Amino acid sequence: AKNGYNEEFQGHTAFMYVNSSDYTVTCDRNEFIGRRGSIKNPSALKKQNLSGQLGAGFDPCGAIMTKFELQPGEKKEIIFLLGQGRNIEEIRSLIEHYKNAETVERALNDVKDYWSKILDMIQVKTPDPSLDLMMNNWLLYQSLVCRVWARTAFYQSSGAFGFRDQLQDMLAIVYSSPETVREHIILCAGHQFLEGDVQHWWHPPFRGVRTKISDDLLFLPYVTAGYIEITGDTSILDETVHFIEDEPLKQGESERYNIPNISDQKADIYEHCILAIDKASSFGEHGLPLIGSGDWNDGMSSVGDKGRGESIWLAWFLYTVLVRFIPICKIRGDIERAEKYEEMALHLVENIENNGWDGGWYRRAYYDDGTPLGSATSEECKIDSISQSWSVISGAGRAARVKEAMRALEHNLIDRETGVIKLLTPPFDKDAQEPGYIKGYIPGVRENGAQYTHAAAWVIMAFAGLGDGDKALELYHMINPINHTRTDKELMKYKVEPYIISADVYTNPKFMGRGGWTWYTGSASWMYRVVLESILGFKKRGDKFTIDPCISKTWNGYSISYKYKDTIYKIQIKNPQGVNRGVKALYLDGEEIHDKYVSIT
């Protein structure tokens, strides 16, 4: 089969193969499913043969069927191949190579060995087996296989890179594959326009969309700073990468899909990051960053599409990027810029507290006309979780207000009966204000008032940041998909995979507790980081690591196995006093050490 409509794959051919002489095929999906059949029960499975329909003009599929008989106690191995080749000669060579059972077995073992190598880098053993199963097997697998490599899933079949999407995944992958992270940061820098904004998403190599979404570009310095902090690799800042060029978006033009030109102008990663920060530092009348045609919540596409709307969440995030990048500026000797960013960060916090506090929690944003969003005065979206959680994660919120905001979040957004953490409430529905395409989702679905698991992970991180390990672990346990599917009744309610993080879980009364999009979600990588760093407290910093847990008082201990180069570090944490946090003593090979870091050089 060939796809002549896609420029990237025009020269490639997909193929199927079975190592049997008795087989039939069809390329007609209608035949395979049948008039009275379904995806769950296709008509073809009741037949002895397929028709052999080939060629264009059908609803396309590829199906291959073989027949064989087994005597009692007999075993038979059948090899099916699905692949792609540049030409018929390459396809024949691939089939010749893999039609041998021993070759297939070796290939399968190679795959298993690869995943053992990746996943065994960090293994944990805690009092919660459901946590261990996700951490040791599924979260990292989901992030790498679906988000970074395939970039597609059953609910979002695309294959595109998202600028924000895969960058945020990198800070989970960095522990097991730092070279992947380094390469991806450099790749993303090459999708930054000369003006500093970036492609929101693109299909390789460069065909993609330019938007006015305001947070994408900040993930470049955010992840670069995180990568340097964890690996100690400052040499990435000297890597030189080109820009891309296109006409800037005009007034009233929110996005443009095309193929930009590769610019002759280049800059090192440090300058790419600085340009991103400076481009994002555009402020409205309240001294808060402009939200543009959306921030992290792409669905809030009309809050600031006239160029005046502001985002409180983006202010927290920009503050976080600034304080993480200031030390890098100082390392580079860029002292004047470091001082400028320090002053900006102070003003940001002042403006958030003066103009973002609603009286009981932090507002989410301001519309173009100055109307607050995420306020007690709002008819819909009175409170949004991410403005509250990031007041903690950023480390910038006033202590008393932060605690009050998180209490409001718990009261309004955590539904323990259903087992969800809502993104916002009430959902958008009939309000005269037009926040954007988020309002097109029915209430309680996806970003519009459902659990958006990405943001739920931030809520757990925030409670851990406040030192409430009991609540952090309770909420993690509550939204863990394994614990949504413990019984047949729960499974029929949840309806999606019990081992994969779902992007959203519905709160609409008709679909309460039902899982939404699975696989393709940044939630998996954030959940990995939340458990490893915020709860279990493992933090690598260059050539050393530290342990600073925030756990449940009921946990009497746990262990972490960390493999770095050729050394395996066996880390045992004991909690005989039943506390949430606070390291009393640290021992290395039986000897107490007084430095809170363990060297791994």
N, C-alpha and C positions, 0 to 999 in steps of 0.2 A: 504494500500500500504506500502511496505517495501523497503528500499534501503540497500541491502546487500553489496554494494561496498564501502560504507563509514563507516569506523571503528567507528566514533563518533555516528552514528545513527543506527547501526546494530540491536540493541535491541528494536527499537521504531517502532511504526506503526501509519501511518497517516490515518485519517478517515473523511468521510463526512456524513452528516445527514440532513434530512428535516422532519419536523413534519407533514407529510402527508402520507396516505396509498397509494395514487395514484401517484407513481413516477417511473421514469425509469432512467437508468444510462448508461454511457459508460466510458471506460478507454482508448479509442482509439482516439488519437488526429486527425488522418486522417478522421475518421468518423465525428467528431464534426465540423471540418473546411470544409470538403468536397472537391471534385475535382474542382468544379466551385466556391467554396466559398473563403473567406479570413478571416483574423483575425478581420477585421472591419465588415464583413458580413458573419458569419459562416453559413453553410448550415443547421446545426442542429436547428437553430432558426426558420426555415420554416417547421419543422417536428412536429408531435404530440407526437412522442415517440422516445426514444433512444434505441439502439439495445441490450444493456445489455452486451456488449463485456467486458470481464474481463480477467485477467491473464497476463502472460509475453509475450514478443515478439511484442508488439505494440509500436508505438510512443506514450509514456505514457502521459496521462492527467487524470483529474478527472472531470466529468461533471454529474450533477444531475438535472433532470427536473421534475416538478410537474405541474398538470393541475387543474384549478378551474374556476368557473364561478362567476361573480359578477352581482347582480341585480342593477338597477339604485339606487344610493345613498348608496349602501352597502359597508362596509369595511371588509377586512379580513387580518389578520396578519399571515405571513408565517415565520417560523424560519429555517434558514440554519445554520448549524454548520460545521466548518472546524477545525480540531484539531489533536493532537498527543498524544498517550499514550504509556506507557511502556509495557502494555499487554492488552488482551481483557477485563479483569475485570476492569481495570482502564478506558478503553474507554466506557464501558457500564455505569460505574458510572458517567462519565462526561456527557454522553448523557442524562441520567436520571435526572441529576441536571439541565442541561440547556435547556431541551425541554419545560420547563414551561415558559410561556410568562412573568409572573411577575418576575421570576428569571433573565431572559434576560434583562428586563427593568432595574432592579436594577444594573446588571453588567454594562450596558451602562451608567447609571448615575454615577456609581463609576469611570468609565473612564473619563467622563466629569469633575467630581469633582477633579480627579487627575490633569488633565491638567489645570483646573482653578487655582489650588494651585501652580503649577509650573509657569505658564505664568503670573499670577497676581502678582508675586513677584516684577516685574518691569513693569509698564505700562507708556507709554508716550503719550502726546498729543501735536502735533506741527502744524504749518501751512501747512504741507504737509501730506494729508491723506494717500497717497501711502506709505510713510515712516512709518506712524503709524501702518498701516495694517501689514506690514512685521515685524516690531519690536515687536508688541504686540501679534502676532499669529504665524507667519510662520517660522521665522529664527531659533528660539530656538527649535521649533517642528521638523524642518528638521534635525537639529544637533543631537538631542536626539534620535528620532525614527529611522532615517536612518543610521546615521554615528556611533552612539554609540551602539545601540541595534541590529538593523537588519544587519548592515554592508554589505548591498547588495542593488541593485537597478536594474531597467530594463536594464541599459547599462553596469553594472558591477556586475554580480551575483557571489559573492564570499563567504561572511560570515567571511572573515579573518579580524584580527586586523592589522592595519598598525602602526608601531611604531610611526612615525611622525604624521600619519593621525589623530588618535583619541586624541593623546596628545594635539595637537594644539586646538582641539575643546573644550578641558576642560576649557580654560580660558574664554569662553563664558558661559559655563554651571555653573561655580563656583558661580555666584551670586544667582542662584536658587537652586543648589544642590551641595554644597561644599563636602558633604560626597562621592558623586559619583567621584569627582575629586581626592580626597584623595585615594580612593580605586584604581583608575586607575593608578595613579603614582606608587603605590606599585606594581600593576600587571606588569607594563612595566619594572620596575627595575628587575623583575624576568626573563626578556627575554634579559638580558645583558650577554654577554660572559665574561669569566675571563679576556680576553685581553682588554675589555672595549668597543668593538663594540657590535652591537645589531642585533637582527633579524629585517630585513626590514619589513616583515609581517609574520603572523603565523595564522594557524587555531588552536583553542584551543584543547588540552592544549598547545602543543609545536611544532607541525609539521609546519615548515616554512622555510624561505629562509635567508641564510647569504650572505651578499653582501659587496662590498667596497664603497657603497654610503656613502658620507662623512658627511651629516648633521643630519641624523636620531638621532644619539646618543646625539646630543646637545639639542634636544628638551626635554630630561629628566631634565637637570639642568634649562633650560629656563622656563619650565612649573612649576617645583618645586619652583623656585624663585618667579614666578608670583602668584602661589597659596599661598605662605607664605605672600607675600606683601598684597594680597587682604584679606586673612582670619586671618592673624596673628598667624596661627597654626605652630609653629616651632617644635612641637613634632613629626611631620612626619619625620624629619631628623633622629630620633632615631629608626625608624622602621627597623627591620632586615629582609633582603630578600636574598634568595639564588642567585647564578649565574647559568648559563648553560655552558656546556662544549661541545666542538667539535674540530676537527683538524682545525687549522687556514687555511684560503684560501691560496692556493699556488700561486706562481708567474704565471700570465697568467690565473688564475682562478678567474672570476669576481663574480660568485655566486655559491651557493650550496643549494639544497633543500633536507632537511632530518629532522629527529627527533633528536635533541641534548639530551645529558644527563643532568639531574639535578645535579649540583655540590654539594659536601659536604661543600664547602666554602661559607660563607655568609658575608654580610657587611651591615651596615646601609645605609639609603637612601643618607645621606651626602657623604659617601665614593663612592657609586654608581655614584653620580653626578660628584664628583671629578675625578673619573676614566674616565668618558665620556669626560670631558673637556680635560684632559691630553692626551687621545687617539686622540682627534680631533686636537690637537696642533702639527701637523706635517706640515712643511712648505717647499716650493720649492725654486727655485733660486731667485725669486723676493720677498721672505719673506712673501708669501701669503699661506693660507692653501691649501693643496693638495685636488683636487676635487674628486680623486678616480674614481669610475665608475658612477659618477653623484652626484649632490648635491640636492637642493630642486627640481630642474628640472631633474627628473629621466631620461628624454629623452636624456640628454647630456651625454650619457653613454660611449662615446669613447673619450671625450675631454682629459681625463687624465687616460685612462685605462692602460697605460704603467708605471704609477706611478710618472709622473713628472708634469702633468697638474695642474694648480692652479685656484682658484675661488675667484674673487673679492667680489661677493655677500657673499660667505661663510666667508670672512674676516669681513665684516660688522656684520654678524650674530654672529660670534665667539666673536667679540668685545662686542656686546650686552650681550651675555651670561656672559662674564667675569665681566663686570661692574655691572650686576645684582647679581652675585654670590659673589663678593668681600665682601659686607656687611654681607652675611651669614657666610663666613669664619671668619670674625671678631667676630660675635656673638658666634661662636664655639671656639673662642680663638685661631684660626689657623692663627696667624698674619703673620708668615713667608710666608704661601701660599698666603694670601691676597696681600702681597707686591709683590710676584712673579707675580700674575695675573695683578696687577696694571702696572708693568713694561711691561708685554706682551701686554696689551691693548695699551699702548703708542707706542710700536714698530709696532703694527698692523696698527694703524692709519697712522704712518709715512710711512710705506711700501705701504699702499693703495694710499696715496697722491703722493708718488714718482713713483710708478709703475702701479697704476690703473687708473690714470687720462689720458684721451685721447686727451684733448685739448678743448673739448666742452661738454663732459659728461664722466662718469666713464665706463671703460671697464667691460665686463662681466666675462672674464676668460682668461687663457692662455692654449693653447694646449700643449701636451707633447713636441712638437718640439720648443716651445717658441713663436709660432705665436699668436698674440692677437686675442681674440674673442670679438665681440661687440665694434669694432673700426671703425673709418671712413675709415680705410684701408681695412676693411673686405668687400668681395663681397656680402656676405649674413650675416644676423644678425649684422648689423652695430651698432645698439643700442638695448639694452635689458632693460626693465623697472625696474627690481628688483634691479639692481645695483644703479639706481638713487633713487628709493623710500627709500631704506634702508640707503642711505647716510643721509637721514633726520630722519628716524625712529630710527636709532642707536644713533643719536645725535652726531656723530663723524665727519661728513664731514665739510670741511671748508665752512664758511657761503657763501662766494662769489661763490665758485664752486657748492655748493648745489643748489643755485638759478639758476645758468646757466644750470646745469644738468636737473633740473625740467622744465626749459623752453624748452630744447631740447626734453625731453620726451613729453611735450605737443605738440610741433610742429610735431614730427615724429610718435607718437603712439596714440594720441587721435583723433578719427574720429567722429566728432560730427554729421555728416550727417547720418552715419550708426548707431550711438549711441553705439560705442564700444571703449574700451581701449586695444590696442594690447599689447601682451607680448613682442614682438620683431619685427623688420623689417629690411631688407626684409626677408621673410621666407627662410629656407634652401631648396635647390632644386638641383642645378647642380655644386656647388662649389667642388673643388678637396678635400677640407678638409672633414673629416668624424666626425661630432660631436656626432653621436650615432643614436639611433632608432628614435629620433625626426625627422630625415630626411626622415623616412619612411612614415610619415604623409604627405598628399598632402599639398602644400603651403596654408596657411590660415585656417588650421584645427587644433584644439587642441593646444598643446604647440607651434606648428610650425607657429607662426605668427597670430593666432587667438586671440581674447580676452580670456585670461585665468583668470577667474573672481577672483580667489584667489589673483593673482598679481594685478588685478585692484583695489581690496580692499586696498592693500598696497599703491597704487597711491593716493587714496582718503585720507588715513591716513597721507601720506606725505604732501599733500597740507594743511590739517588741522594743521599739525605740523609746517608748515611755517606761520600759521596764516591766510591763505586764505580761510575763511569759505565760501565765495561766490562760489569759484571754487569747494571746497570739496562737498558742497551740490548740486551744478549743476551736478557734475559727478555721485554722488550717485543717483540722480533723473534720470539721463540719462541711467544708467545700471540697474536700478530697473526693474525686469521682468514685473511688473504691467504696467510700462510705455512703454514696448515693445509690449503690447497687448491691447491698448486702442480701436483700431478699428479692424474690420474684416480683412482689408488689412494688418495691422501690424501683426495680429495673424497668418495669412497664411504665412507670411514671417518668423516669429519667430518659429512657429510650436511646441513649447513645453509649459509646464505648466506656466501660468502667475503668480503663487503664490509661486514658488519654484526657488531657485537660480540654475542656470545652470553652470556647471563647465567651459564651454567654449561657445563662440559665434563666428561663423565662419566669416572670412573676405575673403575667397576665392570668386572671382567674380561670380562663378556659384551658390554659396550658401550664398551670402552676408547677414549678419544679422540673419542667422538661428541659433537657439539654439542647443547646442550639448548635452553632458551627463547631466542629471539632477539628483537631489536628493543626490547621493553619491558624495559630494564635501565638502572640508573644507572651501569653499567660504562662506557658510552660517554662520558659527561661526565667521569668520573674519569680515563679514559685520555687524554682531551684535555688535562686539566689536568696530568697527570703528564708528558706529553711537552713541553707548552708551558712550564710553570713549572719542573718539577723537573729535566728533562733539558736542554732548550734554554735554560732559565734566563731566559726573558722574564717580567718581573714589572712590572706597571703599579701605580703608587702615586699616586693622585690625578692631578695634572697633570704627572707625570714617569714615566719608566720606567727600568729597569736591566736589565742582562744578567749573569747569574751561572750559566754552564752547568755541567753535570756530564755529560760525554760520553765516548765510547770513545776510548782513546788512538789507535786506528786512523783516527779521523776527522781529516782535515786542515782541516776547516772546514765551514760551512754558512751559509745566509742566511735571513733573515726579512723579509717585507714587511708592514709594519703601517700600516694606514690609520686616522688619527684626524682626525675632522672632514674638512677639505679637504686635509689634508697626508698624503702617503705617505712613511713612513720606511723607507729601504732599509738594513737592518742586515746587515753582513757580519762573520762571526766566523771568525778564522783561528787554527789550532792547529799552528804549524810545529814546536813542540817535542814534540808528541804526548803531551799530559798529559790527565788526567781533568777537572781543575778548577783555578780560580785565574786571575782576570783580571789580566793584566800591565799592559795599557794600554788606554785608551778614547779614541777619536778621533771628533770630530764635524766633518763637512765638511772633513776633512783636518787639523784642528787637535787636538792632544792636550788633553783636559780632565781635571781632577784630581778633579772630583766624580763619584762613581760613578753618578749619576742624570743622565738627559737630560731637559730640560724640554720639554714638548709643549704649552705654552699658546700 
